[in-house]
Amino acid sequence: MSKDSQNEFIQLLGDCVQQINLCDIRKASYYSIMADSSMDSNRQDMLSVFIRFVNELGEPEERFVSIKQLHFKTGKILDK
């Protein structure tokens, strides 16, 4: 497989996982969004976002949403 084919396949899998996560979260009566930043091994500030929700069985679940490099320490960068 070429690198382009591999990247497309990875993107398709990621989109599928994201749709499953969104479907589960939309069914939830309660949810919260958690965001935290920390330094990675290269000393880059990284923002991690998770969603925690209560599933149909009443059990809490947590799903990873994204991780992005932070270039600024203000909320202005979060709209991108």
N, CA, C and O atoms as a Maestro MAE file, in Angstrom:
{
 s_m_m2io_version
 :::
 2.0.0
}

f_m_ct {
 s_m_title
 :::
 protein
 m_atom[320] {
  # First column is atom index #
  i_m_mmod_type
  r_m_x_coord
  r_m_y_coord
  r_m_z_coord
  i_m_residue_number
  s_m_chain_name
  s_m_pdb_residue_name
  s_m_pdb_atom_name
  i_m_atomic_number
  :::
  1 25 0.832 -1.186 0.000 1 A "MET " " N  " 7
  2 3 0.000 0.000 0.000 1 A "MET " " CA " 6
  3 2 0.882 1.257 0.000 1 A "MET " " C  " 6
  4 15 1.926 1.297 0.650 1 A "MET " " O  " 8
  5 25 0.457 2.245 -0.714 2 A "SER " " N  " 7
  6 3 1.194 3.508 -0.708 2 A "SER " " CA " 6
  7 2 0.884 4.271 0.574 2 A "SER " " C  " 6
  8 15 -0.077 3.954 1.275 2 A "SER " " O  " 8
  9 25 1.696 5.272 0.878 3 A "LYS " " N  " 7
  10 3 1.453 6.064 2.089 3 A "LYS " " CA " 6
  11 2 0.127 6.801 1.994 3 A "LYS " " C  " 6
  12 15 -0.534 7.004 3.012 3 A "LYS " " O  " 8
  13 25 -0.277 7.209 0.790 4 A "ASP " " N  " 7
  14 3 -1.561 7.889 0.624 4 A "ASP " " CA " 6
  15 2 -2.721 6.938 0.916 4 A "ASP " " C  " 6
  16 15 -3.695 7.318 1.567 4 A "ASP " " O  " 8
  17 25 -2.612 5.711 0.435 5 A "SER " " N  " 7
  18 3 -3.653 4.707 0.703 5 A "SER " " CA " 6
  19 2 -3.731 4.394 2.189 5 A "SER " " C  " 6
  20 15 -4.822 4.261 2.744 5 A "SER " " O  " 8
  21 25 -2.578 4.276 2.833 6 A "GLN " " N  " 7
  22 3 -2.549 4.011 4.267 6 A "GLN " " CA " 6
  23 2 -3.182 5.159 5.048 6 A "GLN " " C  " 6
  24 15 -3.969 4.927 5.966 6 A "GLN " " O  " 8
  25 25 -2.843 6.391 4.686 7 A "ASN " " N  " 7
  26 3 -3.411 7.548 5.369 7 A "ASN " " CA " 6
  27 2 -4.919 7.633 5.162 7 A "ASN " " C  " 6
  28 15 -5.652 7.976 6.090 7 A "ASN " " O  " 8
  29 25 -5.385 7.326 3.962 8 A "GLU " " N  " 7
  30 3 -6.829 7.332 3.705 8 A "GLU " " CA " 6
  31 2 -7.527 6.260 4.535 8 A "GLU " " C  " 6
  32 15 -8.596 6.509 5.092 8 A "GLU " " O  " 8
  33 25 -6.944 5.088 4.622 9 A "PHE " " N  " 7
  34 3 -7.511 3.992 5.410 9 A "PHE " " CA " 6
  35 2 -7.573 4.372 6.890 9 A "PHE " " C  " 6
  36 15 -8.586 4.136 7.549 9 A "PHE " " O  " 8
  37 25 -6.510 4.951 7.407 10 A "ILE " " N  " 7
  38 3 -6.484 5.393 8.804 10 A "ILE " " CA " 6
  39 2 -7.541 6.456 9.044 10 A "ILE " " C  " 6
  40 15 -8.221 6.428 10.070 10 A "ILE " " O  " 8
  41 25 -7.691 7.396 8.115 11 A "GLN " " N  " 7
  42 3 -8.705 8.445 8.245 11 A "GLN " " CA " 6
  43 2 -10.111 7.852 8.253 11 A "GLN " " C  " 6
  44 15 -10.952 8.271 9.048 11 A "GLN " " O  " 8
  45 25 -10.377 6.884 7.379 12 A "LEU " " N  " 7
  46 3 -11.689 6.233 7.335 12 A "LEU " " CA " 6
  47 2 -11.994 5.505 8.645 12 A "LEU " " C  " 6
  48 15 -13.112 5.577 9.157 12 A "LEU " " O  " 8
  49 25 -10.998 4.809 9.179 13 A "LEU " " N  " 7
  50 3 -11.191 4.127 10.459 13 A "LEU " " CA " 6
  51 2 -11.464 5.130 11.581 13 A "LEU " " C  " 6
  52 15 -12.336 4.905 12.419 13 A "LEU " " O  " 8
  53 25 -10.720 6.233 11.596 14 A "GLY " " N  " 7
  54 3 -10.923 7.272 12.595 14 A "GLY " " CA " 6
  55 2 -12.309 7.882 12.502 14 A "GLY " " C  " 6
  56 15 -12.950 8.129 13.524 14 A "GLY " " O  " 8
  57 25 -12.779 8.128 11.281 15 A "ASP " " N  " 7
  58 3 -14.124 8.682 11.085 15 A "ASP " " CA " 6
  59 2 -15.190 7.715 11.583 15 A "ASP " " C  " 6
  60 15 -16.180 8.135 12.182 15 A "ASP " " O  " 8
  61 25 -14.993 6.435 11.340 16 A "CYS " " N  " 7
  62 3 -15.939 5.413 11.798 16 A "CYS " " CA " 6
  63 2 -15.997 5.371 13.324 16 A "CYS " " C  " 6
  64 15 -17.085 5.336 13.898 16 A "CYS " " O  " 8
  65 25 -14.850 5.373 13.978 17 A "VAL " " N  " 7
  66 3 -14.794 5.364 15.442 17 A "VAL " " CA " 6
  67 2 -15.457 6.620 16.000 17 A "VAL " " C  " 6
  68 15 -16.185 6.553 16.990 17 A "VAL " " O  " 8
  69 25 -15.205 7.765 15.364 18 A "GLN " " N  " 7
  70 3 -15.804 9.013 15.823 18 A "GLN " " CA " 6
  71 2 -17.326 8.968 15.700 18 A "GLN " " C  " 6
  72 15 -18.024 9.445 16.594 18 A "GLN " " O  " 8
  73 25 -17.847 8.412 14.627 19 A "GLN " " N  " 7
  74 3 -19.304 8.303 14.467 19 A "GLN " " CA " 6
  75 2 -19.917 7.388 15.522 19 A "GLN " " C  " 6
  76 15 -20.991 7.687 16.043 19 A "GLN " " O  " 8
  77 25 -19.259 6.287 15.842 20 A "ILE " " N  " 7
  78 3 -19.745 5.380 16.894 20 A "ILE " " CA " 6
  79 2 -19.759 6.099 18.236 20 A "ILE " " C  " 6
  80 15 -20.728 6.002 18.990 20 A "ILE " " O  " 8
  81 25 -18.673 6.828 18.533 21 A "ASN " " N  " 7
  82 3 -18.604 7.579 19.786 21 A "ASN " " CA " 6
  83 2 -19.712 8.620 19.863 21 A "ASN " " C  " 6
  84 15 -20.368 8.745 20.898 21 A "ASN " " O  " 8
  85 25 -19.932 9.371 18.782 22 A "LEU " " N  " 7
  86 3 -20.978 10.385 18.773 22 A "LEU " " CA " 6
  87 2 -22.355 9.780 18.971 22 A "LEU " " C  " 6
  88 15 -23.190 10.351 19.673 22 A "LEU " " O  " 8
  89 25 -22.597 8.648 18.367 23 A "CYS " " N  " 7
  90 3 -23.883 7.959 18.522 23 A "CYS " " CA " 6
  91 2 -24.107 7.576 19.986 23 A "CYS " " C  " 6
  92 15 -25.192 7.796 20.523 23 A "CYS " " O  " 8
  93 25 -23.096 7.010 20.628 24 A "ASP " " N  " 7
  94 3 -23.199 6.625 22.037 24 A "ASP " " CA " 6
  95 2 -23.400 7.840 22.939 24 A "ASP " " C  " 6
  96 15 -24.198 7.795 23.875 24 A "ASP " " O  " 8
  97 25 -22.684 8.913 22.664 25 A "ILE " " N  " 7
  98 3 -22.779 10.118 23.493 25 A "ILE " " CA " 6
  99 2 -24.147 10.772 23.336 25 A "ILE " " C  " 6
  100 15 -24.704 11.270 24.314 25 A "ILE " " O  " 8
  101 25 -24.696 10.781 22.130 26 A "ARG " " N  " 7
  102 3 -26.018 11.386 21.893 26 A "ARG " " CA " 6
  103 2 -27.127 10.644 22.627 26 A "ARG " " C  " 6
  104 15 -28.149 11.244 22.963 26 A "ARG " " O  " 8
  105 25 -26.946 9.363 22.878 27 A "LYS " " N  " 7
  106 3 -27.936 8.580 23.626 27 A "LYS " " CA " 6
  107 2 -27.893 8.889 25.120 27 A "LYS " " C  " 6
  108 15 -28.850 8.591 25.835 27 A "LYS " " O  " 8
  109 25 -26.820 9.472 25.595 28 A "ALA " " N  " 7
  110 3 -26.601 9.690 27.031 28 A "ALA " " CA " 6
  111 2 -27.477 10.830 27.552 28 A "ALA " " C  " 6
  112 15 -27.694 11.833 26.871 28 A "ALA " " O  " 8
  113 25 -27.968 10.650 28.764 29 A "SER " " N  " 7
  114 3 -28.729 11.712 29.431 29 A "SER " " CA " 6
  115 2 -27.793 12.740 30.053 29 A "SER " " C  " 6
  116 15 -28.132 13.919 30.150 29 A "SER " " O  " 8
  117 25 -26.622 12.291 30.472 30 A "TYR " " N  " 7
  118 3 -25.663 13.161 31.146 30 A "TYR " " CA " 6
  119 2 -24.282 12.996 30.526 30 A "TYR " " C  " 6
  120 15 -23.865 11.889 30.185 30 A "TYR " " O  " 8
  121 25 -23.590 14.106 30.387 31 A "TYR " " N  " 7
  122 3 -22.228 14.041 29.879 31 A "TYR " " CA " 6
  123 2 -21.443 15.246 30.377 31 A "TYR " " C  " 6
  124 15 -22.026 16.243 30.805 31 A "TYR " " O  " 8
  125 25 -20.132 15.151 30.320 32 A "SER " " N  " 7
  126 3 -19.262 16.270 30.650 32 A "SER " " CA " 6
  127 2 -18.077 16.245 29.702 32 A "SER " " C  " 6
  128 15 -17.721 15.204 29.149 32 A "SER " " O  " 8
  129 25 -17.477 17.404 29.528 33 A "ILE " " N  " 7
  130 3 -16.298 17.544 28.672 33 A "ILE " " CA " 6
  131 2 -15.119 17.875 29.562 33 A "ILE " " C  " 6
  132 15 -15.191 18.779 30.394 33 A "ILE " " O  " 8
  133 25 -14.039 17.145 29.385 34 A "MET " " N  " 7
  134 3 -12.825 17.383 30.162 34 A "MET " " CA " 6
  135 2 -11.696 17.760 29.219 34 A "MET " " C  " 6
  136 15 -11.504 17.134 28.176 34 A "MET " " O  " 8
  137 25 -10.962 18.777 29.592 35 A "ALA " " N  " 7
  138 3 -9.807 19.206 28.802 35 A "ALA " " CA " 6
  139 2 -8.647 19.465 29.748 35 A "ALA " " C  " 6
  140 15 -8.821 20.032 30.826 35 A "ALA " " O  " 8
  141 25 -7.467 19.044 29.332 36 A "ASP " " N  " 7
  142 3 -6.279 19.222 30.155 36 A "ASP " " CA " 6
  143 2 -5.067 19.336 29.238 36 A "ASP " " C  " 6
  144 15 -5.005 18.697 28.187 36 A "ASP " " O  " 8
  145 25 -4.131 20.137 29.639 37 A "SER " " N  " 7
  146 3 -2.900 20.227 28.852 37 A "SER " " CA " 6
  147 2 -1.729 19.742 29.693 37 A "SER " " C  " 6
  148 15 -1.717 19.866 30.917 37 A "SER " " O  " 8
  149 25 -0.759 19.192 29.004 38 A "SER " " N  " 7
  150 3 0.462 18.728 29.669 38 A "SER " " CA " 6
  151 2 1.575 18.689 28.631 38 A "SER " " C  " 6
  152 15 1.323 18.705 27.427 38 A "SER " " O  " 8
  153 25 2.789 18.639 29.111 39 A "MET " " N  " 7
  154 3 3.953 18.569 28.233 39 A "MET " " CA " 6
  155 2 4.183 17.132 27.781 39 A "MET " " C  " 6
  156 15 4.078 16.202 28.580 39 A "MET " " O  " 8
  157 25 4.492 16.953 26.513 40 A "ASP " " N  " 7
  158 3 4.850 15.619 26.048 40 A "ASP " " CA " 6
  159 2 6.359 15.429 26.186 40 A "ASP " " C  " 6
  160 15 7.046 16.282 26.749 40 A "ASP " " O  " 8
  161 25 6.870 14.321 25.678 41 A "SER " " N  " 7
  162 3 8.293 14.010 25.833 41 A "SER " " CA " 6
  163 2 9.207 14.996 25.088 41 A "SER " " C  " 6
  164 15 10.392 15.104 25.401 41 A "SER " " O  " 8
  165 25 8.653 15.706 24.111 42 A "ASN " " N  " 7
  166 3 9.423 16.708 23.369 42 A "ASN " " CA " 6
  167 2 9.241 18.112 23.936 42 A "ASN " " C  " 6
  168 15 9.646 19.095 23.314 42 A "ASN " " O  " 8
  169 25 8.635 18.205 25.112 43 A "ARG " " N  " 7
  170 3 8.374 19.469 25.800 43 A "ARG " " CA " 6
  171 2 7.433 20.379 25.021 43 A "ARG " " C  " 6
  172 15 7.530 21.604 25.099 43 A "ARG " " O  " 8
  173 25 6.517 19.764 24.264 44 A "GLN " " N  " 7
  174 3 5.464 20.496 23.572 44 A "GLN " " CA " 6
  175 2 4.208 20.438 24.430 44 A "GLN " " C  " 6
  176 15 3.854 19.376 24.943 44 A "GLN " " O  " 8
  177 25 3.534 21.572 24.589 45 A "ASP " " N  " 7
  178 3 2.306 21.609 25.375 45 A "ASP " " CA " 6
  179 2 1.173 21.026 24.534 45 A "ASP " " C  " 6
  180 15 0.886 21.533 23.450 45 A "ASP " " O  " 8
  181 25 0.532 19.974 25.021 46 A "MET " " N  " 7
  182 3 -0.520 19.278 24.288 46 A "MET " " CA " 6
  183 2 -1.834 19.354 25.054 46 A "MET " " C  " 6
  184 15 -1.859 19.164 26.270 46 A "MET " " O  " 8
  185 25 -2.932 19.634 24.340 47 A "LEU " " N  " 7
  186 3 -4.262 19.689 24.924 47 A "LEU " " CA " 6
  187 2 -4.998 18.390 24.599 47 A "LEU " " C  " 6
  188 15 -5.130 18.027 23.430 47 A "LEU " " O  " 8
  189 25 -5.473 17.694 25.625 48 A "SER " " N  " 7
  190 3 -6.256 16.473 25.450 48 A "SER " " CA " 6
  191 2 -7.702 16.771 25.823 48 A "SER " " C  " 6
  192 15 -7.968 17.454 26.811 48 A "SER " " O  " 8
  193 25 -8.637 16.253 25.025 49 A "VAL " " N  " 7
  194 3 -10.061 16.456 25.277 49 A "VAL " " CA " 6
  195 2 -10.737 15.093 25.360 49 A "VAL " " C  " 6
  196 15 -10.537 14.230 24.505 49 A "VAL " " O  " 8
  197 25 -11.544 14.917 26.410 50 A "PHE " " N  " 7
  198 3 -12.296 13.689 26.640 50 A "PHE " " CA " 6
  199 2 -13.746 14.038 26.906 50 A "PHE " " C  " 6
  200 15 -14.048 15.134 27.379 50 A "PHE " " O  " 8
  201 25 -14.643 13.115 26.606 51 A "ILE " " N  " 7
  202 3 -16.043 13.248 26.995 51 A "ILE " " CA " 6
  203 2 -16.375 12.078 27.889 51 A "ILE " " C  " 6
  204 15 -16.102 10.923 27.560 51 A "ILE " " O  " 8
  205 25 -16.965 12.392 29.019 52 A "ARG " " N  " 7
  206 3 -17.411 11.373 29.972 52 A "ARG " " CA " 6
  207 2 -18.924 11.413 29.992 52 A "ARG " " C  " 6
  208 15 -19.516 12.490 30.055 52 A "ARG " " O  " 8
  209 25 -19.563 10.246 29.939 53 A "PHE " " N  " 7
  210 3 -21.024 10.195 29.898 53 A "PHE " " CA " 6
  211 2 -21.526 8.938 30.607 53 A "PHE " " C  " 6
  212 15 -20.759 8.027 30.918 53 A "PHE " " O  " 8
  213 25 -22.823 8.918 30.851 54 A "VAL " " N  " 7
  214 3 -23.468 7.765 31.476 54 A "VAL " " CA " 6
  215 2 -24.154 6.982 30.363 54 A "VAL " " C  " 6
  216 15 -25.004 7.524 29.658 54 A "VAL " " O  " 8
  217 25 -23.792 5.711 30.198 55 A "ASN " " N  " 7
  218 3 -24.364 4.898 29.125 55 A "ASN " " CA " 6
  219 2 -25.775 4.422 29.481 55 A "ASN " " C  " 6
  220 15 -26.301 4.754 30.543 55 A "ASN " " O  " 8
  221 25 -26.374 3.650 28.589 56 A "GLU " " N  " 7
  222 3 -27.752 3.182 28.775 56 A "GLU " " CA " 6
  223 2 -27.921 2.262 29.983 56 A "GLU " " C  " 6
  224 15 -29.034 2.090 30.480 56 A "GLU " " O  " 8
  225 25 -26.825 1.672 30.455 57 A "LEU " " N  " 7
  226 3 -26.875 0.798 31.627 57 A "LEU " " CA " 6
  227 2 -26.615 1.566 32.923 57 A "LEU " " C  " 6
  228 15 -26.574 0.979 34.004 57 A "LEU " " O  " 8
  229 25 -26.439 2.876 32.805 58 A "GLY " " N  " 7
  230 3 -26.171 3.698 33.978 58 A "GLY " " CA " 6
  231 2 -24.721 3.678 34.429 58 A "GLY " " C  " 6
  232 15 -24.404 4.104 35.539 58 A "GLY " " O  " 8
  233 25 -23.838 3.182 33.569 59 A "GLU " " N  " 7
  234 3 -22.417 3.095 33.903 59 A "GLU " " CA " 6
  235 2 -21.658 4.261 33.258 59 A "GLU " " C  " 6
  236 15 -21.938 4.629 32.118 59 A "GLU " " O  " 8
  237 25 -20.709 4.832 33.980 60 A "PRO " " N  " 7
  238 3 -19.933 5.919 33.378 60 A "PRO " " CA " 6
  239 2 -18.952 5.387 32.339 60 A "PRO " " C  " 6
  240 15 -18.344 4.332 32.517 60 A "PRO " " O  " 8
  241 25 -18.814 6.136 31.256 61 A "GLU " " N  " 7
  242 3 -17.845 5.814 30.211 61 A "GLU " " CA " 6
  243 2 -17.079 7.080 29.866 61 A "GLU " " C  " 6
  244 15 -17.573 8.189 30.068 61 A "GLU " " O  " 8
  245 25 -15.887 6.911 29.352 62 A "GLU " " N  " 7
  246 3 -15.052 8.044 28.976 62 A "GLU " " CA " 6
  247 2 -14.471 7.771 27.601 62 A "GLU " " C  " 6
  248 15 -13.954 6.685 27.341 62 A "GLU " " O  " 8
  249 25 -14.557 8.766 26.718 63 A "ARG " " N  " 7
  250 3 -14.042 8.604 25.358 63 A "ARG " " CA " 6
  251 2 -13.065 9.720 25.031 63 A "ARG " " C  " 6
  252 15 -13.317 10.891 25.313 63 A "ARG " " O  " 8
  253 25 -11.975 9.346 24.446 64 A "PHE " " N  " 7
  254 3 -10.984 10.302 23.961 64 A "PHE " " CA " 6
  255 2 -11.539 10.984 22.717 64 A "PHE " " C  " 6
  256 15 -12.065 10.316 21.827 64 A "PHE " " O  " 8
  257 25 -11.427 12.311 22.645 65 A "VAL " " N  " 7
  258 3 -11.919 13.059 21.491 65 A "VAL " " CA " 6
  259 2 -10.770 13.537 20.615 65 A "VAL " " C  " 6
  260 15 -10.758 13.275 19.412 65 A "VAL " " O  " 8
  261 25 -9.805 14.235 21.206 66 A "SER " " N  " 7
  262 3 -8.703 14.731 20.385 66 A "SER " " CA " 6
  263 2 -7.516 15.137 21.242 66 A "SER " " C  " 6
  264 15 -7.613 15.289 22.459 66 A "SER " " O  " 8
  265 25 -6.410 15.303 20.564 67 A "ILE " " N  " 7
  266 3 -5.219 15.858 21.187 67 A "ILE " " CA " 6
  267 2 -4.614 16.828 20.173 67 A "ILE " " C  " 6
  268 15 -4.438 16.491 19.002 67 A "ILE " " O  " 8
  269 25 -4.304 18.023 20.635 68 A "LYS " " N  " 7
  270 3 -3.774 19.068 19.765 68 A "LYS " " CA " 6
  271 2 -2.609 19.755 20.457 68 A "LYS " " C  " 6
  272 15 -2.590 19.895 21.680 68 A "LYS " " O  " 8
  273 25 -1.643 20.181 19.663 69 A "GLN " " N  " 7
  274 3 -0.533 20.948 20.213 69 A "GLN " " CA " 6
  275 2 -1.011 22.371 20.490 69 A "GLN " " C  " 6
  276 15 -1.674 22.989 19.657 69 A "GLN " " O  " 8
  277 25 -0.669 22.876 21.661 70 A "LEU " " N  " 7
  278 3 -1.012 24.239 22.019 70 A "LEU " " CA " 6
  279 2 0.164 25.150 21.697 70 A "LEU " " C  " 6
  280 15 1.298 24.895 22.102 70 A "LEU " " O  " 8
  281 25 -0.129 26.213 20.963 71 A "HIS " " N  " 7
  282 3 0.900 27.196 20.666 71 A "HIS " " CA " 6
  283 2 0.753 28.422 21.558 71 A "HIS " " C  " 6
  284 15 1.688 29.208 21.717 71 A "HIS " " O  " 8
  285 25 -0.441 28.572 22.139 72 A "PHE " " N  " 7
  286 3 -0.744 29.690 23.024 72 A "PHE " " CA " 6
  287 2 -1.441 29.159 24.262 72 A "PHE " " C  " 6
  288 15 -2.007 28.066 24.226 72 A "PHE " " O  " 8
  289 25 -1.414 29.896 25.339 73 A "LYS " " N  " 7
  290 3 -2.040 29.466 26.594 73 A "LYS " " CA " 6
  291 2 -3.384 30.159 26.809 73 A "LYS " " C  " 6
  292 15 -3.870 30.211 27.939 73 A "LYS " " O  " 8
  293 25 -3.992 30.689 25.753 74 A "THR " " N  " 7
  294 3 -5.284 31.355 25.872 74 A "THR " " CA " 6
  295 2 -6.366 30.515 25.201 74 A "THR " " C  " 6
  296 15 -6.050 29.588 24.455 74 A "THR " " O  " 8
  297 25 -7.607 30.816 25.448 75 A "GLY " " N  " 7
  298 3 -8.713 30.091 24.836 75 A "GLY " " CA " 6
  299 2 -8.914 30.435 23.374 75 A "GLY " " C  " 6
  300 15 -9.665 29.741 22.690 75 A "GLY " " O  " 8
  301 25 -8.275 31.475 22.867 76 A "LYS " " N  " 7
  302 3 -8.453 31.900 21.483 76 A "LYS " " CA " 6
  303 2 -8.080 30.802 20.485 76 A "LYS " " C  " 6
  304 15 -8.701 30.694 19.428 76 A "LYS " " O  " 8
  305 25 -7.095 30.006 20.804 77 A "ILE " " N  " 7
  306 3 -6.625 28.958 19.897 77 A "ILE " " CA " 6
  307 2 -7.626 27.787 19.792 77 A "ILE " " C  " 6
  308 15 -7.577 27.030 18.822 77 A "ILE " " O  " 8
  309 25 -8.520 27.633 20.764 78 A "LEU " " N  " 7
  310 3 -9.415 26.485 20.818 78 A "LEU " " CA " 6
  311 2 -10.478 26.493 19.734 78 A "LEU " " C  " 6
  312 15 -11.092 25.453 19.496 78 A "LEU " " O  " 8
  313 25 -10.725 27.602 19.070 79 A "ASP " " N  " 7
  314 3 -11.751 27.637 18.036 79 A "ASP " " CA " 6
  315 2 -11.252 27.088 16.704 79 A "ASP " " C  " 6
  316 15 -12.010 27.071 15.734 79 A "ASP " " O  " 8
  317 25 -10.015 26.643 16.627 80 A "LYS " " N  " 7
  318 3 -9.471 26.134 15.375 80 A "LYS " " CA " 6
  319 2 -9.556 24.641 15.296 80 A "LYS " " C  " 6
  320 15 -9.139 24.051 14.300 80 A "LYS " " O  " 8
  :::
 }
 m_bond[319] {
  # First column is bond index #
  i_m_from
  i_m_to
  i_m_order
  :::
  1 1 2 1
  2 2 3 1
  3 3 4 2
  4 3 5 1
  5 5 6 1
  6 6 7 1
  7 7 8 2
  8 7 9 1
  9 9 10 1
  10 10 11 1
  11 11 12 2
  12 11 13 1
  13 13 14 1
  14 14 15 1
  15 15 16 2
  16 15 17 1
  17 17 18 1
  18 18 19 1
  19 19 20 2
  20 19 21 1
  21 21 22 1
  22 22 23 1
  23 23 24 2
  24 23 25 1
  25 25 26 1
  26 26 27 1
  27 27 28 2
  28 27 29 1
  29 29 30 1
  30 30 31 1
  31 31 32 2
  32 31 33 1
  33 33 34 1
  34 34 35 1
  35 35 36 2
  36 35 37 1
  37 37 38 1
  38 38 39 1
  39 39 40 2
  40 39 41 1
  41 41 42 1
  42 42 43 1
  43 43 44 2
  44 43 45 1
  45 45 46 1
  46 46 47 1
  47 47 48 2
  48 47 49 1
  49 49 50 1
  50 50 51 1
  51 51 52 2
  52 51 53 1
  53 53 54 1
  54 54 55 1
  55 55 56 2
  56 55 57 1
  57 57 58 1
  58 58 59 1
  59 59 60 2
  60 59 61 1
  61 61 62 1
  62 62 63 1
  63 63 64 2
  64 63 65 1
  65 65 66 1
  66 66 67 1
  67 67 68 2
  68 67 69 1
  69 69 70 1
  70 70 71 1
  71 71 72 2
  72 71 73 1
  73 73 74 1
  74 74 75 1
  75 75 76 2
  76 75 77 1
  77 77 78 1
  78 78 79 1
  79 79 80 2
  80 79 81 1
  81 81 82 1
  82 82 83 1
  83 83 84 2
  84 83 85 1
  85 85 86 1
  86 86 87 1
  87 87 88 2
  88 87 89 1
  89 89 90 1
  90 90 91 1
  91 91 92 2
  92 91 93 1
  93 93 94 1
  94 94 95 1
  95 95 96 2
  96 95 97 1
  97 97 98 1
  98 98 99 1
  99 99 100 2
  100 99 101 1
  101 101 102 1
  102 102 103 1
  103 103 104 2
  104 103 105 1
  105 105 106 1
  106 106 107 1
  107 107 108 2
  108 107 109 1
  109 109 110 1
  110 110 111 1
  111 111 112 2
  112 111 113 1
  113 113 114 1
  114 114 115 1
  115 115 116 2
  116 115 117 1
  117 117 118 1
  118 118 119 1
  119 119 120 2
  120 119 121 1
  121 121 122 1
  122 122 123 1
  123 123 124 2
  124 123 125 1
  125 125 126 1
  126 126 127 1
  127 127 128 2
  128 127 129 1
  129 129 130 1
  130 130 131 1
  131 131 132 2
  132 131 133 1
  133 133 134 1
  134 134 135 1
  135 135 136 2
  136 135 137 1
  137 137 138 1
  138 138 139 1
  139 139 140 2
  140 139 141 1
  141 141 142 1
  142 142 143 1
  143 143 144 2
  144 143 145 1
  145 145 146 1
  146 146 147 1
  147 147 148 2
  148 147 149 1
  149 149 150 1
  150 150 151 1
  151 151 152 2
  152 151 153 1
  153 153 154 1
  154 154 155 1
  155 155 156 2
  156 155 157 1
  157 157 158 1
  158 158 159 1
  159 159 160 2
  160 159 161 1
  161 161 162 1
  162 162 163 1
  163 163 164 2
  164 163 165 1
  165 165 166 1
  166 166 167 1
  167 167 168 2
  168 167 169 1
  169 169 170 1
  170 170 171 1
  171 171 172 2
  172 171 173 1
  173 173 174 1
  174 174 175 1
  175 175 176 2
  176 175 177 1
  177 177 178 1
  178 178 179 1
  179 179 180 2
  180 179 181 1
  181 181 182 1
  182 182 183 1
  183 183 184 2
  184 183 185 1
  185 185 186 1
  186 186 187 1
  187 187 188 2
  188 187 189 1
  189 189 190 1
  190 190 191 1
  191 191 192 2
  192 191 193 1
  193 193 194 1
  194 194 195 1
  195 195 196 2
  196 195 197 1
  197 197 198 1
  198 198 199 1
  199 199 200 2
  200 199 201 1
  201 201 202 1
  202 202 203 1
  203 203 204 2
  204 203 205 1
  205 205 206 1
  206 206 207 1
  207 207 208 2
  208 207 209 1
  209 209 210 1
  210 210 211 1
  211 211 212 2
  212 211 213 1
  213 213 214 1
  214 214 215 1
  215 215 216 2
  216 215 217 1
  217 217 218 1
  218 218 219 1
  219 219 220 2
  220 219 221 1
  221 221 222 1
  222 222 223 1
  223 223 224 2
  224 223 225 1
  225 225 226 1
  226 226 227 1
  227 227 228 2
  228 227 229 1
  229 229 230 1
  230 230 231 1
  231 231 232 2
  232 231 233 1
  233 233 234 1
  234 234 235 1
  235 235 236 2
  236 235 237 1
  237 237 238 1
  238 238 239 1
  239 239 240 2
  240 239 241 1
  241 241 242 1
  242 242 243 1
  243 243 244 2
  244 243 245 1
  245 245 246 1
  246 246 247 1
  247 247 248 2
  248 247 249 1
  249 249 250 1
  250 250 251 1
  251 251 252 2
  252 251 253 1
  253 253 254 1
  254 254 255 1
  255 255 256 2
  256 255 257 1
  257 257 258 1
  258 258 259 1
  259 259 260 2
  260 259 261 1
  261 261 262 1
  262 262 263 1
  263 263 264 2
  264 263 265 1
  265 265 266 1
  266 266 267 1
  267 267 268 2
  268 267 269 1
  269 269 270 1
  270 270 271 1
  271 271 272 2
  272 271 273 1
  273 273 274 1
  274 274 275 1
  275 275 276 2
  276 275 277 1
  277 277 278 1
  278 278 279 1
  279 279 280 2
  280 279 281 1
  281 281 282 1
  282 282 283 1
  283 283 284 2
  284 283 285 1
  285 285 286 1
  286 286 287 1
  287 287 288 2
  288 287 289 1
  289 289 290 1
  290 290 291 1
  291 291 292 2
  292 291 293 1
  293 293 294 1
  294 294 295 1
  295 295 296 2
  296 295 297 1
  297 297 298 1
  298 298 299 1
  299 299 300 2
  300 299 301 1
  301 301 302 1
  302 302 303 1
  303 303 304 2
  304 303 305 1
  305 305 306 1
  306 306 307 1
  307 307 308 2
  308 307 309 1
  309 309 310 1
  310 310 311 1
  311 311 312 2
  312 311 313 1
  313 313 314 1
  314 314 315 1
  315 315 316 2
  316 315 317 1
  317 317 318 1
  318 318 319 1
  319 319 320 2
  :::
 }
}
